[in-house]
């Protein structure tokens, strides 16, 4: 399950950047951790040429805090299934990792409300949080009902006889 969430953390889209122009032109880009795909008609500023889908490794360097937060959520899922953290802590970490870019884009949200001429809005796409939540719901981690039950479970998993 943790491997699946790590793959989703790298491959899934992080968000969508939507740009509108007063002349009715529209452009958008779907942003991944190490890839970007441009959609829509070009904004007249860029010379009128369509930008092809690109893999932009430099954007991955710029999104390094986001990459760290996404893998921190994957690590929290790992800890959850090893009985070292709670569901609440794991899901909270996932929410914070998805809200990171939203918090960085608050000035863009405010300026898009105040200036109707040229708007640029970031929309988060919380695929990793959704997949992590579904994994927890479908395959719930073992939760001990008594302190000695957790102790016995770790002894069973660490015993060389059970391998």
N, C-alpha and C positions, 0 to 999 in steps of 0.2 A: 504494500500500500504506500509506503514511504517512497519507493522508487517511482511509482506512478505519479505521486504528487511532485516529486523532483522534476520529472519530465514535463509535467504541466507548468511548473514554475519557469522553465526555460522556454518552452514552445508557445504557450498560450498568450493571447494578446493582453496587454496591461490596460490599455485604454484607447480612446479615439479622440483625435484632435480635429475639431470641426471649425472651418474658417468660412465666413461669409463676407461678401463684398457688396456695397450699395448698388452696384450695377446688376445684381442678381447672380453673379458668379458664385460658385460653391467649390470648395475643395475640402478634403478630409484626409487624414492619415490614421491608419490603424497601427498602433505602436506595440511592439513586442519588446522583450528585454534586449535582444540583439538583432532585431529586424524591424523594418518599417515598410508599410505598403500604402502608397498614395492612391486616393480614389477621387473621382469627381472631375469637373472641368477645371482647367488651370485658372488661377487668379491672373488678371492682366499684368500684374507687376513682374511676373517671371518670364515675360516674353512670349507667352501664348503656347508654350510647348508642354505636352503632357510629360509628367515625371513617371518613369517606369517603376514597377515594384523593385525595391532595393533591399539588400541586406546591409545594414549600416552598423558595422562593429564599433565605430566611434561613438554611436549613441549608447551602446552598451556601457562604455566607460563613463559617459555622462550620467547614466542611470545606476551607477554603482551602489548608492544607498538603497535604491529600490531592490536591486538584486540581493543585497545583504538581507533586507527585510523579508523578501519572499523566501529565501532559504532559511531564515530564522523561523518562519512559520512551518516549513517542512521539518526543521529540526524539532520544533515543538510537537509536531505530529509523531515523530519518532519517540520523543520522550513520553508522550501520552500513551503510546502502545507498550512502552516499557514500564509503565506505572510510576513515572517520576514527576508527572505534572497532571493537572486537572483538565477536563474538557473546557471549562471556562477560560483558563489561561491560554490554551491552544487557540480557541476561537477568537479570543481578544487579540492575540498576536496576529492572527489572520486579518482581522478588521483594521488594525493599525497599519499593517503592510499594504492594504488596499487604499487606505485613506491618505497615505503619504503624498502621492501626487496631487490629490484633491487639495490638501493643505497648501502645497506649493503654488497651486493655481488660483487661490482666492483672489489675488489682484486681477487676474484675467476675468474672473466672474464679475467682479465689481465694475471693471472698465467696460465689459460687454453690456452691462445694464445702463451705464452712464453715457456711452457713446454708441449710437445706433448705426454709425457709418461703416465701421469695420469691426467685426466681432470674431473672436477666437475663443472657443470654449473647449475645455478638456472634459471628456466623459469617461469615467472609470468603467472598465469591464472586469468585474471581480470573478473571473473563471477559477482562479486558484482557490479562493475562499469558498466558492460553491462546491468545487470538487472535494476539498478538504472536509467541508461540512457533510457532504453526502457519504464520504468514506466513514466518518465517525458515526453517522446514523445507520448505515447499512451494516458495518462491521464494528459494533461497539467494543471499546477496549474493556479488558477485565477490570472490574472494580471490586476490591475485597470488602466484605461486609464486617470482618473483624481484623484486628491487627495481626493475629497469628496466621490468618488465611493468606495474607500477602507474604509473610515470611515463608510459609510452606510452599507457596507458588514459586518464589524465587529459588528455593532450594531444589525444587523439581527441575526448573529450567537450567540451573547451573550444575546439576549432577552429571558426571560423566557416564553414569549407567543408563541414562535415558537417551543417549545419542545413538 
